Amino acid sequence: HSSGDSKGLTPSHCGSPKWTTPNTLKHYFLLHDNVEDDEAKTTAVYKEMCSTYGMDSCQLVRIGDGTATEDLPNVWRDSEDLDAVLNVGLRRALQHAAASAMAHQTVERKPSASSVSTISPSYAVVQSSCVPSAAINGYPGNGQPPSVGEHSISATDREVLKQVTLKFLRDCLIPHVERLMRTLLEHLAARRGLIGKSLTSGMKKWFGGTSSGNLQTLSSVSFQPESLEMQSRRLADLAFLFGLYSFAHSHYRSVKKDFEHSQAWLYHAAASEMAAVALYLSDNRISPKQFPRHYFEVALENELNFAGKYTSVMRCGLNASLVLSKLSMFKEAATLLSTVSSLDNDMCVAVTQAHASRNFEEAKMTRKAAFYQILAGNRFMKAGLKQNALECYSLALRKYANTNWDSVEDHLSTILSGEASDKALAVACAVRLLRESTIQTELNHAAFLDNFVQTLTRFGASSESDPFAVPVPVLDAQATRVICGERPQADDVPLNKNVAWIDIERAAYHTIAGSSAAFRPTHLISDDETDNQRIRSTPPNERFRVEVHLRNPLKTSLVVQNVRLAIKDVHMKEGCENMQPFDGQELLPSLRFSPGESKRIELWVRPTPHVSGFRIASILLQVLSSSGSFIFGTLPINVRGKRLNKNPKQMKSVVHAVDERLRIHVAQKQWPLLDFRISRKNQPQVYCGQAVTLNVEVENIGKEVVNGFCVATDGLDCVSVSLVDMSGRKTLLKSFYAPTDSALRTFELEGAYIPVGGKMWLIVTVRAPSSADPESDIGLVFYYRGENLTYRQWQTVVSLRPVPLFEASAVLLDELHGIAAIIMNNVMPANDAALARCEVVRIRLVGQNVNDKGFWNEIDVTNVTIQPMRIGQVQLECEQSCNVCLKISVPPKAKAVDQGEDGISWSLSPMPADSPSWPAALPAISKSLEELQSVRDNYYQLAFLWKASVVDNDGHVSSIVGETFIDEPLTAAKLRFPRTDMWSSREDPLHDGHFYSAASSDSSLIIICRPIRPIRHNFELNRLCHIPLEVLVTNVDDQKRVADLTLRYRPKVSEAVVSLAQLPPENRQQWWIDREVVRSVIKHGESHVFRFLISVCQPSVYDVAGSQLVLEANFDNADVKTFKVPNALAITPEFLIVEDCRSFRFAVLTGMASQTQGIQQLLAAEKRAAEKINEARKRKFQRMKQAKQEAQAEVEKYRQEREREFKQYEQTYLGTKEDTESKIRRDTENEIEAMKRNVAANKQQVIVRLLQLVCDIKPELHHNLILQKKLHGQFS
């Protein structure tokens, strides 16, 4: 309660303001401890106090009653740290103030022991004799603040203190303040009078001129405490202190105007600041638009321009920031704080910029917030506050990280890594610098690398026993490849290239071990493309190799040394715990990476038979700096399996399978080991149909004898394997379809025996594709077995990108005599090669058919002859072509034996010594289901063996041999002739000469309906099936007249099929023809073939000729004669197709009906078949609908039952743990989904079973019809 003019030792910031009233409220408390104090003495002192100061100004406080409790909250704990800092400042201020006061003290006052004086402002000096000389204002003379002790009081004492405080507030403080405010308000009203201060000040401003003083004069304007402005300011402050914010705001705003008219800008700044704060406190719900933020702006501007103290500027800026941030005006608060940067005090500017950064961050202006954090850090660093600067840099780095501001990020990381005392922060910043960057230079990256090594060395973050996970070099974990054993070499590992290696290996295994043996893949190579969910095995005493891909992301050179594998989880076999687990390990002494260089390195470890398993965890290395110092580092190999997407949960979230490629199991037995060395003729280009020869040398470099050997390939029709003995004689190995896959072919070496150190030579011939595909890959697997029944394989890929060189095609010239024209072309452009000469060596005929197992096999065609119409060689230069006519025929049966094997080929020149031997090309008719309709049981091709000499523009000479296959033209045209065509001698009942001819009494025309093979068609894919019909008419008129023929189609009825649901009557048309009327003129001795295309919509047996086709003939404009067209049966059974990449098979589900000539029996059979089929279709639809309804009813019933059980279970266990409830719900849903899947899976099987039972119709002919057929066949 000292006045502002006192010369006491109280610091200026702790004393009362100068504008406060001297008539300060005085109230005195006497504290009495009921436990220790004397009651009589306390009563005497209290009476003396009341007589001196009055009863209303004194209170007696008695404490010590009751028992203290320990559950009271410590409300002062949060302020202890702040008090400690404040006490340090006060202690320093007191020391300086005490020294100054003692120097100027001249009058020594006598102490009075009978009275307590509180009027003097220097109470501590006056009472110097009552207290120790070293104590000043209650503080010890040694400058140490009094100790703060934690004491608890009882509930009774708390109630006493509460009542004392309420009495003081109610009876003393509030009445005193009310009287003081009333006095000030009346005094202001009296002094203002009728004309206010503002009006007089305004008149002075208008008529007193515009001259104003300089800044020093304006800043030195002061007011007396009794002045009207200061009295008004005192009233506003009192109202503000006691919560009358609206009243205070009105007075602050009024006095602000007075200060403005008086140009007292410092007073104006303080009034503006308090007016803004009072307005905010008076209404917290005020909107940002309504709040006058210009109050703070004007106040801060005046403080900056006229104030001489930094404290007033800081107070104004921080108050403005607090109020504006409470109003969510973060951007405005930050902008206001940024104006304080004009101060010349670095610490103050740093504090305001740090607060501005926080406001910018709240305003979602992240980059600006980070920028101001850096500015604050720079100012803190200039002010000598290093720790504060590093804290600002750390906060800014979090916002600049991974935002493409590499320069700022690297600058901050460099400072923090070198200056920060926090180990985690410094190391993280040093690691951050070692990343790939496009803006950094070589020198910078070299400095970053040295800084990284120095930082880890400074903190001791790496050691040989505890290496640090270094960021360089970068390890591509997914590219890690593991090779078990000494072979294959790293360069011999083929790329997958969509080759089914597992299927090929399985086929080879079953070829050697038998089809009943259990197959287990060897998996010598594991990479990102293989299935690595299972732990693989590696042979003992052979290297286990790990290939990793390392890359240097820096622009400077990187040197690492002592690179090796880190082996974990080593498990020894029982009884071998004291043995050595490994017999050697790869150690790279030094490895240097150029800037941006990538290297693939191979590290290995050789396990002994004493270890059962181990795991490769990481790569150990040492990273060197430019000064030669190094740190111990590690590169973890965290491989990740393929992503799983089998269930909805895996599809919605990213879940990866387990990858066990680096966890290995050591096999118990030694594996056989063969070394394969393949040599291939160096040729710049491969041509279509060319023979590519691979010379394979096989050597046993292991410790086991090999007694089983097999070659498997997916080149079903283009690969042959020959064994070469010591004398150079070739033996062609027999090929078989794989027992597990008809799309693969295997070659087994019978009686194979390769001793240790022995060798074997093979020749593998591969025919290039017939078309210029972008790329063709043929996989070869060499599979072998040791004496201890262990297996191993070796894989290779033959990649071919052929270009066309020789092409051939055939055109049928004479259907009756089997004459065809062969067109051979050299399609090599003259600009692409200097010389490309092709010579045709041989033309041969090959035939194939599908056996009972669905495999294509070559058939015997030795009874077929190929007779050239011209003898001579065929040599073609670039872009040349040649046409050759051939006659393909079958001699009489008596002379068929004399033809020999050479009768099926035509040799144009001597055969080359290296002529290939390979299987015939498979039919290219499995491309679509539509083409499968026309598949014949026998398939014939013409094979052209050719040799060529090619000299390209670069001078490379190539002598090649190849073979081209094309379709044989007669079978391609689907021609069938009695006695004259080449196929009439086949014993196939479908080729035995049973043709349908006319039975007319007029022999002027011979009418033949060529037999129609069963058309296998899938009606589910295409509703209509097309049946080809050919009618051959020959003019054999005795008078040699010209015949004008008209063939008309007359349907049985004209009624169309309207609905399939209706039962089709016997008079409804069941098939349609593409042309109803055709005409032709035939001379004597000539023949003409009428071709039709008939469409049907369901499987059955159809009579597609007979009475529905009428042939009208007009001989030399004479009378028109009508001829009967013989009957022709067409069978369209429904079938099932099973396809693979190179072969296919047919499974016919319905039997084939026999052919007949009787029209009446045919119509009756057709009628019965149609009735049965429609009845079966109707029953099928009804059963399908019924089965679907029953299945849905069962599912619905089961679902409702499970839901009811679940609800009962939920009600029973309501309130249990959430995981139990979720588990019940999940199990119920899984069971329901399983039932739905079972219904969906079995529904199709039920339909198929019903169709099998319904559609299995076997029509039978009457025995009289069979006798008639035999009789007819005898006379025809």
Protein Blocks (a to p, Z undefined) as FASTA:
>chain_A
ZZfkbccfbdfklmccfkbcfkbcddddddddfklmcfklmmmmmmmmmmmnopklgccd
deheajddfkbccfklmmmmmmmmmmmmmmmmmmmmmmmmmmmpmbdcdddfkbccfkbm
blmlmmmmmpcfkbgghiafklpacddddddddfklmmmmmmmmmmmmmmmmmmmmmmmm
mmmmmmmmmmnmmbdfklmmmmmmmmnojadcdfklmmmgccdfkbmklmmmmmmmmmmm
nopamlmmmmmmmmmmmmmmnopaklmmmmmmmmmmmmmmmomkbcfklpcfklmmmmmm
mmmmmmcbfklmmmmmmmmmmmmmmnopaklmmmmmmmmmmpcbfklmmmmmmmmmmmmm
mnopaklmmmmmmmmmmmmmmnopaklmmmmmmmmmmmmgonlpamlmmmmmmmmmmmpm
bfklmmmmmmmmmccdfkbcfklmmmmmmmmmmmmmmnopacfklccddfbdcddfklpc
cdedjbdcfklpccfklpafklmmmmmmmmmnopkbccddfklaccfkbcckbccdddeh
iacddddddddfbfbdcddehiacddehiacdehilmpcfbgcdcddfbacddehiacdd
dddddddfkbgbdcdfbdcdddddfkopacddddddddddddddfbfklmmpccddddfk
lpccddfbdcddddddddddddfbdcehiacddddddddfbfbdcfbdcdddfblklccc
ddddfkopacdddddddfkbckbccdddehiacdehiacdddddddddfbdcfbdcdddd
dddddfkopacddddddddddddfbdcddddfblmlopacdddddfbdfklpfbdcdddf
bdcdddddddfkopacdddfklbccddfbgcdddddehiacddddddddddfklmmmnom
mlmpccfbdcdfklccddddddfkllbmklmmmpcfbdcddddddddddddfkopacddd
dddddddfklmnopacehkamklmpcbfklnopacddfbfblkbccdddddddddddfkl
pmbdcdddddddddfbfklpacddddddddfblcdcfbfkbccdfkbcfbdcfbfbdcdd
ddehiacddddddddfbdcdddfehjlbccdddeehiacddddddddddddddddddddf
kbccdddfbdcddddfbfklmmmmmmmmmmmmmmmmmmmmmmmmmmmmmmmmmmmmmmmm
mmmmmmmmmmmmgoiafklmmmmmmmmmmmmmmmmmmmmmmmmmmmmmmmmmmmmccddd
dfklmmmmmmmmmmZZ
